[in-house]
Amino acid sequence: MIDLSLRKNGDFVLNVDTSIYDNWVIDKVLYWFSNDYILTRKINDSNHVQEIIMSLKPGHNHQDFDTVKEKLSNDFIDYKNRQTIAKETANIRDLLFAKAFANSDDFVEFTFQD
């Protein structure tokens, strides 16, 4: 669950359920907003909700609430799916890396003749 609200001073307040989205996903999503916003994160362990305050940096253009909400929603889904795929394919990637960097003599079977 993510919930975005707008404060009267123009800051966005994003609440993220950390039982659904872990810090890896949250960090990846917030990275793309860090150029335009100062990000302040607070975690409430009792209800697994992380509050993120997004304050516009001086000299940057304020984005429309609906645009930010849509981008956040899409990014959370995207990075959660990326995380799931990375976990599900970790063993395959490990095998491919091991084969790619292994001594090639171990995989080629032939005999040398003088």
JOFENTA-V724733 format. One line per field, one symbol per residue. ss: DSSP state (~ for helix, > for strand, _ for the rest). burial: + if it has 24 or more other ideal C-beta (glycine too) atoms within 12 Angstrom, else -. A space follows every 10 residues. Layout:
BEGIN
ss: ???
burial: ???
END
This chain:
BEGIN
ss: _>>>>>____ _>>>>>>___ __~~~~~~~~ ~_____>>>> >>>>____>> >>>>>>____ ____~~~~~~ ~~~~~~~~~~ ~~~~~~~~_~ ~~~~~~~~~~ ~__~~~____ ____
burial: -+-+------ ++++++-+-- +---++-+++ --+---+-+- +-------++ ++++------ --+----+-- ++--++--++ --+------- ---------- ---------- ----
END
